[in-house]
Amino acid sequence: MNTSTTVRVDGVKNAINQLGKINKQLQKQFKADATRIAEPALDAGRRSYARLNNEADPYALSGMSRSWTQSSRKIFPLTVAKAVKGVTMKFDTRRRAIGVILIIQKDVATAVFETAGRKTSNKLGRSLGSIDSGKTRLLQPAVDGAKDKIEKELIQLIKDVTKTVQRGF
């Protein structure tokens, strides 16, 4: 009995997931290639935290350099080294995910600094300055500036992956 299967790719999430089903090594290679292509945006995000080092005119609040815990969870101190190290890329192919290829901040203190007061007005957010919903203070503007450089290469990589999945390897 002969059987034939057809793979239909509807989007980037599906293509990445199908690539993993065909060959895990191909999926790993795709993620490595995408990370290499996005390196200029990651570097721009990392460089954006250099202004936190400015002693004369610090961008962050002085209290952020002290230890602070909330419900036994360590939130601060905010350090530039951890902020730079926390800028990474994430691939989110879950069904309910909003984005697929994301540049994120993994350091808790820096993430609080970036987003404080964004959803609801609070004292920390007001002290750092207002920020629109869905925006960040330093990371997003830096990454958006480098986005044009990487977009074309990333689109081409995604097209190649889609063709590979549709061929079935």
N, C-alpha and C positions, 0 to 999 in steps of 0.2 A: 504494500500500500504506500503510495507516494503522497507526501504532504508538502505543501508550499506555504510559506509565511511571508507576509508583507509588513514591513516596518514603516509606519507613518509618523513623521516628526512634526509636531505642531508648534514647538517653540524651543527656546534655549534650554529651559529646565528639562524638558522631555529629551532633548538631544543629549544632554550630559548624562541623564539617567540611563538612556538607552546605550550610550557609549560604555558605561560601567557594566551593563548586562552583556554586551558583546565581548569586551575585554577590559578588565580592571586596569591593566597596564596602559591602555590607550587613554582611559579617563585620567590616570595620574599624569600622563604626558600632556594632556590638554590643560590640566590645572597648572602644571609647571610652565607651559608656554604662556598661558594667560597671565600668570604672576610675573613672568619676565617682561611681557608687553606692558603691563601696568606699573612697572618699576618707576618710571618717571613721576607718576601720580603718587605712588607711595613715598618716594623721596621728597616730593613737594609737601606732602602732609607731615613728614618727619621734620623738615626744615621749618615749617610754620611754628613749631614749638620753641624755636631758638629765642623768640621774643620774650618767653617766660624767664629767661636768664638775665634780662636787663635789670641790674641792681638799682640804677638811678630812677627808672620809671617802670616798675614792675607791672606787668599786665594782670597777673593773678593777685589775689588778696594776700596780705602778709600772714593771716591766720591759716592759710592753706598749707603752710610749711610745717605746721604742728600736727601731732597725732590726733586723730579724731575717730571715734568708733560710734556706731549706732547699732543697738541691739546685738552687741558682741561681734559686729562685723566691722573690720577696719576699712575706713573710707579714705582718710588722708594720713600722711602728708603727700602733697603733690610735688613730684620731682621731675625735672626735665628729662633725665635719663630714662625713667619709666615711661614718660609720655612718648618719647621717641620710639622706644622699644615696643610700645603698645599698638602702634599703627601697623595693621596687618590686613591681609585680604581674606575674605571668606566666600565660599561658594555655598549658596543656600538653595537647594533644589526641592525643598518641601513643597507640598501642594499649596499651602496657604502663604508662602513666602511672597513678599512684595518685590524684592529684588533678587537677582540670581548671583551676580558677581558684585560683591560689596567691599568697600574699603572701610574698616571699622577701627575703633579705639578700644583696646582690651583693658587698659589700665583703669581701675575704678575711679581713682581721684581725678584723672584727666577727663573721664567721661562725665563726671559730675560737673567739673568746671565747664566743659563744652556745652552742656545742656541745661544747666540750672536756670530756672525761671522760664523755660521754653513753653511748657504746657500750662502751668499755673503760675501766677505771680507770687513770689516769695522773697524773703529778705536777702538771701544769697543771690538770687537772680537779679534783683534790683541793684545790689551792690556791684555786681559784675557788669551790669548794663543790659538793656533789653535785647531780646533776640526773638525773631519770628519763629512761629511753630514750624517744625520740620527742618530747622537750620541748626548749624553749630557755629561756635565762635571762631575757631581757627582752622580746623581740619577741612570742612566742606569748601570754604572759599579757596584754599590752597589746591585741593584736589580738582575743583572745577576749573581752575586756571590751567591745569595740566591735562584736562580731559580731552581736548581737541587733538593733542599729540598722539594719544593712544587709541582713540575711537576707531579709526580706519583699520588699523592692524587687528584689533579685537573683533571687529565685524567680519573681516576676512577669515580669521581663525574659526569663528562660529560657523560661517558658511562651509568651511572645509570639514568641520566636525559633522555638520548636518548631512553633507554628501556621503561621508564615511558611514554614518548610521544608516542612511537610506540604501547604501550598497550592501550593508550587512557585514562590513569589514573588508 
